[in-house]
Amino acid sequence: MALIDMAEAKEIQVDEFERIFLSYWEEIYLYLYRMLRDSQEAEDAAQETFLKLYSRPPAANSNYRAWLYKVASREGLNRIRSNNRRTRLISKIKSLWSNEVAPDTTDIVLANAESVEVRDILARMRPQYAQVLLLRHHGLSYDEISKVTGISKNSVGTILVRAEKQFATLLERGEGK
């Protein structure tokens, strides 16, 4: 009898995972795409995010949306750091083999992506500001942004205003081109 109950519990868990996956996949993917500027990287990061949800779900009655954004943010930032290290290493190797400066792969991706100017401005901003702007753009509440970033709920509004001001300043200066 206990084995049947465990099997039923597993099915409920799978059903719950499927419901959450179907509800949030596109939203998380788009967030990661804006962060990583590469569709394949974003898809891989989103899959990793949902794999973590399946293998190590948050506590019962958690805000799944905020939890997913928090995990996706960490996954995205880790990939950015890894890609930056890889890009610097490749550039260094290419510069040793030739006198020419190797093109930055991030610039190549940005040149082919939509909204190059916005993405460039976000890349020039303080990472925390860019993250808060992206999360708010994706419709997260101040409470959810607080849970994702670890910023106190009372500070989210202030940081968002500063982020918007920095974005506007960079846009006016034409630093997104």
URWOKA-V136005 format. One record per pair of residues at least 6 apart in sequence whose ideal C-beta (glycine too) atoms are under 8 Angstrom apart, sorted by sequence separation. I is the first residue (numbers start at 1). J is the second residue. If there is no record, write none. Layout:
i-><I I>
j-><J J>
//
This chain:
i-><33 36 58 94 95 110 113 145 146 170 35 95 123 146 149 94 122 125 140 151 32 33 36 58 110 135 136 32 91 110 135 143 146 53 91 122 142 145 30 90 122 29 32 91 110 132 135 29 32 53 135 142 53 90 142 145 29 32 87 106 132 28 50 53 87 131 49 52 87 132 25 28 128 28 49 49 83 128 132 136 25 46 49 45 48 132 133 132 21 45 129 133 45 128 132 133 21 20 129 130 45 129 133 44 128 17 17 126 129 27 31 35 41 125 129 17 24 28 32 36 126 24 28 31 35 125 35 41 125 32 36 13 20 24 28 32 36 31 35 122 125 121 124 20 121 77 121 124 124 117 121 120 121 120 120 73 118 117 116 117 73 69 37 69 38 69 37 37 66 65 69 73 37 73 66 70 66 70 65 69 70 67 63 66 37 66 63 34 34 35 35 34 31 34 31 31 30 27>
j-><39 42 64 100 101 116 119 151 152 176 42 102 130 153 156 102 130 133 148 159 41 42 45 67 119 144 145 42 101 120 145 153 156 64 102 133 153 156 42 102 134 42 45 104 123 145 148 43 46 67 149 156 68 105 157 160 46 49 104 123 149 46 68 71 105 149 68 71 106 151 46 49 149 50 71 72 106 151 156 160 50 72 75 72 75 159 160 160 50 75 159 163 76 159 163 164 53 53 162 163 79 163 167 79 163 53 54 163 166 65 69 73 79 163 167 57 64 68 72 76 166 65 69 72 76 166 77 83 167 75 79 57 64 68 72 76 80 76 80 167 170 167 170 68 170 127 171 175 176 171 175 175 176 176 177 131 176 176 176 177 135 135 106 138 109 140 109 110 140 140 144 148 113 149 143 147 144 148 144 148 149 147 144 147 119 148 147 119 122 131 134 134 134 137 135 138 138 138>
//
